[in-house]
Amino acid sequence: MGRKFVVVREDGSEVVLEEVVAPDEQHLHDRFRRSPGLLPIEDMDLDGPLLVIGQEVGLASGRIDLVGLARSGDLLLVEFKTGPQNPDFRHVLAQLVDYGSDLWGQSLDEFDNTVVRRYLTSQYCTDRLMRDARSLAHARHAIWPDMQESEIDQFQIRLGEVLTTGDFHFVAVAQRFTQSMANTVRYLNQSMKRGKFYLVEMIRYQSTPVETDGQVLSAYAGQMIARPESQKSDPAARTDESQFLDTIADANYRQALQRFFDACRVSGLTFSWGIRGASIRIATQDRAEPLSIAWIFPSDGNNWSGLSDLTLGYDSGSLATRPSVKDQIERYAEAALSLRPAATRAKAKPMVAATFSPSSVVGQQDELIALITNTVASINDRGNLA
């Protein structure tokens, strides 16, 4: 072991806490259940706080230690171990995959009934915020009461995609992992098309009775040990830029979009591709998950929030949680809406955004590129880009 940290009291005195071995797996398990914030989900590029919606839930393959949801709708399956032995570690990985296979293919209603509702009425659900929750919708509102309607739509879409494709976050938690175990997880993340694997060390610290007048102080920390090197979309369930552009018959529109996409990438924006289209996102210092400031979808309108074609702007609920870029993004959306007659206001109520038809994108591609790149530049200049 050997890891230590110092607690400084208000009077300036110090207490040294040293890493100690947890008595058993249940000890770590119970501590994490009481303090789910110990799991460093920001290191998974996810937004918290974590919503715990399952503990010791019986599935066909066994009882899973913990099931959690990130605000994005990504699903975390968590299993604990305490020993450094490879057989135990391999068993944990096998259990996680088995649990994923049990949930794979479930509908949102099935997941709500077989996991969430059973947990909410069980002895394990002790969070006072979820005292009256009886469904996923209730639990979601209890933990994220500020979630706007459009964000809820995104949450449900993402959770539905995860259950359909099996793109789970598999998390093994222990007090110590070996380098060999970390290498195994790196291999899985490189070779598997679905799912992402993480190793998190749950470290227990304790003081000596001598230092604290007979009282023992304890502390806990969660530390990411292994994670995917990059977050890759599942090619079996999602489109990508090349596939999307291949569906566009109009060569002028296709070339204009390619120019726009290239300019976004050069500016440091990222693309999150889904089944039918993508959101174009900017990193901010406020939250781990980037903010969507543009969307591209097919022209039929059968997409998230009824969007179609190229849309520039923001979702008001999402922007409210990113105050560092609020002024710049609001001006950006106003400028996009002022590009008339090409701009058409997005119909979804939480959206402040302008949609541009294929012909408008072709005709005003220079203006659209300048608008989004200048906005990113202004955010960089003020030091607000994370």
SVG drawing of the C-alpha trace seen along z (x, -y; Angstrom):
<svg xmlns="http://www.w3.org/2000/svg" viewBox="-44 -39 48 57">
<polyline fill="none" stroke="black" stroke-width="0.4" points="0.0,0.0 1.9,-3.1 -0.3,-6.0 -0.9,-8.8 -2.5,-12.2 -2.6,-14.9 -5.7,-16.4 -5.2,-19.9 -7.4,-21.0 -8.7,-24.6 -6.1,-25.1 -3.3,-24.2 -2.6,-20.8 -2.1,-17.9 -3.2,-14.3 -1.7,-11.8 -4.0,-9.2 -2.4,-6.1 -3.9,-3.7 -5.2,-0.5 -6.8,2.7 -10.6,2.8 -11.8,5.6 -13.9,7.1 -15.7,6.4 -18.9,5.5 -17.2,2.7 -16.2,1.0 -19.6,1.8 -21.5,0.3 -19.3,-2.8 -19.8,-3.4 -23.5,-2.9 -23.6,-5.6 -21.3,-7.9 -21.7,-7.2 -19.9,-10.5 -16.6,-8.6 -16.8,-7.1 -14.8,-9.5 -17.3,-9.6 -15.8,-12.9 -12.8,-10.8 -15.2,-8.8 -16.2,-12.1 -19.6,-11.9 -21.6,-14.4 -22.8,-13.7 -24.0,-13.5 -24.4,-9.7 -27.9,-8.4 -27.8,-5.0 -30.8,-2.9 -29.7,0.6 -27.9,2.4 -27.8,6.2 -30.3,6.4 -31.0,10.0 -30.4,10.7 -30.3,14.0 -26.5,14.1 -26.5,13.2 -26.7,10.2 -25.0,7.0 -23.4,4.8 -24.3,1.4 -26.1,-0.1 -25.8,-3.8 -26.8,-6.4 -24.9,-9.5 -26.9,-12.6 -26.3,-11.9 -28.2,-8.6 -25.0,-6.4 -25.3,-3.3 -22.7,-2.1 -22.4,1.5 -20.2,1.7 -18.7,4.7 -16.4,4.9 -13.4,7.0 -10.8,6.8 -8.1,9.2 -5.2,8.8 -5.5,12.3 -6.0,12.7 -8.7,15.4 -10.8,13.0 -10.2,10.2 -11.1,12.4 -14.3,13.5 -15.3,9.8 -14.8,9.0 -16.8,12.1 -19.6,11.1 -19.7,7.5 -20.0,8.9 -22.7,11.3 -24.7,8.6 -24.4,6.5 -25.8,9.4 -28.7,9.7 -29.7,6.0 -28.8,5.9 -31.9,5.5 -34.2,4.4 -36.7,1.6 -36.8,-1.4 -40.0,-0.1 -38.4,3.3 -35.3,1.7 -37.5,-0.5 -39.5,2.5 -36.7,5.1 -34.0,2.9 -35.1,-0.6 -38.5,0.0 -37.2,3.1 -34.3,1.0 -36.5,-1.9 -38.7,0.4 -35.8,2.4 -33.9,2.0 -30.9,0.8 -32.5,-2.5 -31.7,-4.8 -31.1,-8.1 -33.5,-10.5 -33.9,-12.4 -35.5,-9.3 -37.7,-8.5 -40.9,-8.9 -39.5,-7.8 -41.3,-4.8 -39.9,-4.9 -36.9,-6.0 -38.7,-9.3 -39.2,-10.0 -35.6,-9.1 -34.2,-11.2 -36.2,-14.3 -35.1,-13.7 -31.4,-13.8 -31.4,-16.2 -34.3,-18.5 -33.0,-21.1 -33.1,-18.8 -35.0,-20.5 -37.4,-18.8 -34.9,-18.7 -32.3,-17.3 -34.7,-14.6 -35.3,-13.7 -31.6,-13.3 -31.3,-11.3 -34.0,-8.8 -32.6,-8.6 -29.1,-7.8 -30.3,-5.3 -32.4,-3.6 -29.4,-3.4 -27.2,-2.0 -29.7,0.8 -30.1,1.6 -26.4,1.7 -24.9,2.9 -22.6,-0.1 -22.3,0.0 -19.6,-1.4 -18.2,1.6 -16.5,0.6 -14.4,2.9 -13.7,1.4 -11.0,2.7 -8.5,1.4 -5.6,2.3 -5.1,3.4 -1.9,4.8 -0.3,3.7 -1.3,6.9 -5.0,6.2 -4.7,2.7 -3.2,4.2 -6.1,6.6 -8.6,3.7 -6.6,1.7 -6.8,4.7 -10.5,5.1 -11.0,1.4 -9.0,1.6 -10.5,4.9 -14.2,4.8 -16.7,2.9 -19.2,2.4 -18.8,1.4 -16.1,-0.5 -14.0,0.9 -12.7,-1.0 -10.7,-0.1 -11.2,-2.3 -9.3,-1.9 -11.3,-2.6 -8.7,-3.7 -9.4,-3.5 -7.3,-5.7 -7.2,-5.6 -5.4,-7.5 -3.7,-5.9 -5.4,-6.2 -2.3,-7.9 -2.5,-10.9 -6.2,-11.5 -6.5,-10.9 -7.9,-7.5 -10.4,-8.3 -9.9,-6.8 -10.4,-9.0 -11.3,-7.3 -11.4,-8.7 -12.0,-7.2 -11.0,-8.2 -11.8,-6.9 -9.0,-6.9 -9.2,-6.0 -6.6,-3.4 -7.5,-2.3 -10.0,-3.7 -10.4,-3.7 -7.9,-5.8 -10.6,-7.4 -14.4,-7.3 -15.4,-5.7 -18.9,-5.4 -20.4,-2.0 -20.3,-1.4 -23.0,1.2 -25.5,-1.3 -24.4,-4.8 -23.7,-6.6 -20.5,-8.6 -19.5,-11.5 -18.6,-9.5 -21.8,-7.4 -23.9,-10.5 -22.4,-12.4 -22.8,-9.4 -26.6,-9.6 -26.7,-13.1 -27.4,-13.1 -26.9,-16.8 -23.1,-17.2 -23.1,-20.9 -24.8,-20.4 -22.4,-17.5 -19.4,-19.6 -20.7,-22.6 -21.3,-20.4 -17.8,-18.9 -16.3,-22.4 -18.4,-23.2 -17.4,-20.0 -13.7,-20.6 -13.9,-24.1 -15.5,-22.9 -12.8,-20.3 -10.0,-22.8 -11.6,-25.1 -11.5,-22.2 -15.2,-21.3 -16.1,-17.6 -18.8,-15.5 -21.1,-13.1 -22.7,-10.9 -25.9,-9.0 -28.1,-6.7 -29.3,-9.4 -27.1,-12.5 -24.7,-14.4 -24.4,-17.2 -21.4,-19.4 -20.1,-20.3 -17.7,-22.7 -15.9,-21.9 -16.4,-24.3 -14.9,-24.7 -18.3,-24.2 -19.1,-20.5 -17.4,-17.4 -19.8,-16.9 -19.4,-19.4 -22.2,-21.8 -24.0,-21.2 -24.0,-24.3 -24.9,-22.8 -26.7,-19.7 -26.9,-17.9 -29.7,-15.6 -31.5,-14.3 -34.1,-16.5 -37.1,-14.4 -37.5,-16.0 -37.9,-12.5 -35.0,-13.3 -34.3,-14.5 -36.6,-17.5 -37.9,-17.5 -34.6,-19.0 -33.6,-18.6 -30.7,-19.7 -28.1,-22.0 -29.1,-23.8 -27.0,-26.4 -27.8,-27.5 -28.3,-26.0 -30.6,-24.2 -31.6,-26.7 -31.5,-24.0 -28.0,-22.9 -26.7,-26.4 -28.0,-27.3 -25.5,-24.9 -22.5,-26.5 -22.4,-30.1 -18.8,-30.6 -19.9,-30.7 -23.5,-31.9 -23.0,-35.4 -21.0,-34.3 -23.4,-31.4 -26.4,-33.6 -24.9,-36.2 -24.0,-33.3 -27.6,-32.1 -28.9,-35.6 -26.5,-36.0 -27.6,-32.7 -31.3,-33.7 -30.5,-37.0 -29.3,-35.4 -32.7,-35.8 -34.4,-34.7 -32.2,-31.6 -32.6,-31.0 -35.7,-29.3 -36.3,-29.2 -36.2,-25.7 -39.7,-24.8 -38.7,-22.9 -39.4,-25.3 -36.2,-24.8 -34.1,-25.5 -32.9,-28.9 -31.5,-28.0 -31.7,-28.6 -32.2,-25.8 -30.7,-26.1 -32.1,-24.1 -29.6,-22.4 -29.9,-25.3 -29.3,-27.8 -26.2,-26.0 -24.8,-26.0 -25.6,-29.7 -24.3,-30.9 -21.6,-28.4 -19.0,-31.1 -21.2,-33.1 -22.0,-29.9 -18.4,-28.9 -17.4,-32.4 -20.1,-32.5 -19.2,-29.3 -15.4,-29.7 -15.5,-33.3 -17.7,-32.2 -15.2,-29.5 -12.3,-32.0 -14.0,-34.5 -14.5,-31.9 -10.8,-30.9 -9.7,-34.5 -11.6,-34.9 -10.1,-31.7 -13.4,-30.0 -12.7,-27.0 -11.8,-24.0"/>
</svg>
